[in-house]
């Protein structure tokens, strides 16, 4: 997808984040997406204020901002918002920040502070396919991976999953994962110490 930053040529677009009008001449983020109403699979854009996109689409905005060369008065504040809201690469392990997520394997709530693994999944939303996170308890990982294979979805092998999570934590992509968390994941996946 080719997301971009541009100057708004008119004042007709609304921000997808705050629903406010993006005034003519303002710098805006253009999120490219597959148009569900196009017969030939054409692309379209959703428009965002830069600050709104920095909080909701930090991973998508970051490369577009790096490629945007013209002077931007509030670039430092936008970069700070992006740094604060960057999502770690998928899959990743984390402690649940709240108790709202449900495990995709056992369908029970994942309690606040409990170790979980997040996977990227694609689901059909009202505006076509959308990406989101699916979570599983550490103890349910084997069951989740087996079920994904049975359903014909792409599922990684347990040792590959563990390798990806360890690589992300070593790169500092998700600093909240501790050595004890990685040990718990190894045990859950039957990979030993």
C-alpha positions as CSV (number, residue, x, y, z in Angstrom):
1,X,0.0,0.0,0.0
2,X,1.2,3.5,-0.8
3,X,0.2,5.7,2.1
4,X,1.3,9.3,1.7
5,X,1.3,12.8,3.2
6,X,0.0,15.7,1.2
7,X,-1.4,19.2,1.4
8,X,-5.2,19.2,1.3
9,X,-6.3,20.7,-2.0
10,X,-9.8,21.5,-0.7
11,X,-11.6,21.7,2.7
12,X,-14.1,18.9,2.0
13,X,-12.4,15.9,3.5
14,X,-13.1,14.8,7.1
15,X,-10.6,13.2,9.4
16,X,-11.2,9.4,10.0
17,X,-10.0,9.8,13.6
18,X,-11.7,12.9,15.1
19,X,-14.3,13.4,12.3
20,X,-13.3,17.1,12.1
21,X,-12.9,18.8,8.8
22,X,-9.4,18.9,7.3
23,X,-9.0,22.5,6.2
24,X,-7.7,23.5,2.8
25,X,-3.9,23.8,2.9
26,X,-3.5,21.6,5.9
27,X,-1.0,18.7,5.8
28,X,-2.9,15.4,5.9
29,X,-2.1,11.7,6.0
30,X,-3.7,9.7,3.1
31,X,-4.3,6.0,4.1
32,X,-4.6,3.9,0.9
33,X,-7.0,1.0,1.0
34,X,-8.8,-1.4,-1.4
35,X,-12.1,0.2,-2.4
36,X,-14.8,-2.4,-1.7
37,X,-17.1,-0.7,-4.3
38,X,-14.6,-0.9,-7.1
39,X,-15.3,-3.7,-9.7
40,X,-11.7,-3.8,-10.8
41,X,-10.1,-3.8,-7.4
42,X,-9.2,-0.1,-7.4
43,X,-7.6,1.8,-4.5
44,X,-8.9,4.8,-2.6
45,X,-7.8,7.0,0.3
46,X,-9.0,7.7,3.8
47,X,-7.8,11.1,5.2
48,X,-6.5,11.9,8.6
49,X,-5.1,14.9,10.5
50,X,-1.4,14.0,11.1
51,X,-1.9,14.1,14.9
52,X,-4.9,11.7,14.7
53,X,-3.0,9.3,12.4
54,X,0.0,9.4,14.7
55,X,-2.2,8.0,17.6
56,X,-4.2,5.4,15.5
57,X,-1.9,4.5,12.6
58,X,1.6,5.1,13.9
59,X,3.1,2.2,12.1
60,X,1.6,3.3,8.8
61,X,2.4,7.0,9.2
62,X,6.0,6.6,10.3
63,X,7.4,5.6,6.8
64,X,5.2,8.2,5.0
65,X,6.5,10.9,7.3
66,X,10.1,9.8,6.8
67,X,9.6,10.0,3.0
68,X,7.9,13.5,3.2
69,X,10.6,16.0,2.5
70,X,8.9,19.4,2.6
71,X,9.2,21.4,5.9
72,X,6.6,20.5,8.5
73,X,6.3,22.9,11.4
74,X,5.2,20.3,14.0
75,X,7.3,17.4,12.7
76,X,8.9,16.9,16.2
77,X,5.6,16.6,18.0
78,X,4.2,14.2,15.3
79,X,7.3,12.0,15.6
80,X,6.9,12.0,19.4
81,X,3.3,10.9,19.1
82,X,4.3,8.2,16.6
83,X,7.1,6.9,18.9
84,X,4.5,6.8,21.8
85,X,1.9,4.8,19.8
86,X,4.1,2.4,17.6
87,X,2.8,-1.1,17.8
88,X,5.2,-3.9,18.1
89,X,5.6,-6.3,15.1
90,X,3.3,-9.3,14.9
91,X,3.4,-11.8,16.5
92,X,4.5,-10.6,19.9
93,X,4.1,-11.5,23.5
94,X,2.9,-9.0,26.1
95,X,1.1,-8.6,29.4
96,X,-2.5,-7.8,28.9
97,X,-3.1,-4.1,29.6
98,X,-6.7,-4.7,30.5
99,X,-9.2,-7.6,30.7
100,X,-11.1,-6.9,27.5
101,X,-9.5,-9.3,25.0
102,X,-10.7,-12.9,24.6
103,X,-8.5,-15.9,23.9
104,X,-9.1,-17.1,20.3
105,X,-8.4,-20.7,21.4
106,X,-10.5,-21.1,24.6
107,X,-12.8,-18.1,24.3
108,X,-12.2,-17.0,27.9
109,X,-11.2,-13.4,28.9
110,X,-7.5,-12.7,29.2
111,X,-7.1,-11.2,32.6
112,X,-5.2,-7.9,33.1
113,X,-1.5,-8.6,33.5
114,X,-1.7,-12.1,32.1
115,X,0.8,-13.2,29.5
116,X,-0.7,-13.4,26.0
117,X,0.5,-13.6,22.4
118,X,-0.9,-11.3,19.7
119,X,-1.3,-12.4,16.1
120,X,-2.3,-10.4,13.1
121,X,-5.6,-11.5,11.6
122,X,-7.6,-10.2,8.6
123,X,-11.4,-9.9,9.0
124,X,-14.2,-8.6,6.9
125,X,-15.3,-5.2,8.1
126,X,-18.0,-2.9,6.8
127,X,-15.5,-1.3,4.4
128,X,-13.8,-4.5,3.2
129,X,-11.0,-6.5,4.7
130,X,-9.3,-5.0,7.7
131,X,-6.4,-6.1,9.9
132,X,-6.5,-6.4,13.6
133,X,-5.0,-8.3,16.5
134,X,-6.1,-11.7,17.7
135,X,-4.9,-12.8,21.1
136,X,-4.3,-16.2,22.8
137,X,-3.3,-17.1,26.4
138,X,0.3,-18.4,26.6
139,X,-1.1,-21.7,27.9
140,X,-3.5,-22.0,24.8
141,X,-0.9,-21.4,22.1
142,X,-0.6,-25.0,21.0
143,X,-4.3,-25.3,20.7
144,X,-4.6,-22.1,18.8
145,X,-1.9,-23.0,16.3
146,X,-3.4,-26.4,15.7
147,X,-6.8,-25.0,15.1
148,X,-5.5,-22.4,12.7
149,X,-3.8,-25.2,10.7
150,X,-7.1,-27.2,10.7
151,X,-9.0,-24.2,9.3
152,X,-6.5,-23.8,6.5
153,X,-5.1,-20.5,7.8
154,X,-1.4,-19.7,7.7
155,X,0.0,-20.8,11.0
156,X,3.6,-20.9,12.0
157,X,5.3,-23.8,13.7
158,X,5.8,-23.4,17.5
159,X,9.6,-23.1,17.3
160,X,9.2,-20.4,14.5
161,X,6.7,-18.5,16.6
162,X,9.0,-18.5,19.6
163,X,12.0,-17.4,17.4
164,X,10.0,-14.5,16.1
165,X,8.9,-13.4,19.6
166,X,12.4,-13.7,20.9
167,X,13.8,-11.7,18.0
168,X,11.3,-8.9,18.5
169,X,12.0,-8.7,22.2
170,X,15.8,-8.7,21.6
171,X,15.5,-5.9,19.0
172,X,13.8,-3.8,21.7
173,X,10.6,-3.8,19.6
174,X,8.6,-4.8,22.7
175,X,10.6,-4.1,25.8
176,X,7.9,-5.2,28.3
177,X,8.6,-8.9,27.6
178,X,10.9,-10.3,30.3
179,X,13.1,-13.3,30.4
180,X,10.6,-15.0,32.7
181,X,7.9,-14.4,30.1
182,X,10.0,-16.0,27.4
183,X,10.6,-19.0,29.6
184,X,6.8,-19.3,30.2
185,X,6.3,-19.2,26.4
186,X,8.9,-21.9,25.8
187,X,7.2,-24.1,28.4
188,X,3.7,-23.5,26.9
189,X,5.1,-24.4,23.4
190,X,6.9,-27.5,24.7
191,X,10.3,-26.0,23.6
192,X,12.1,-26.5,26.8
193,X,14.4,-23.9,28.5
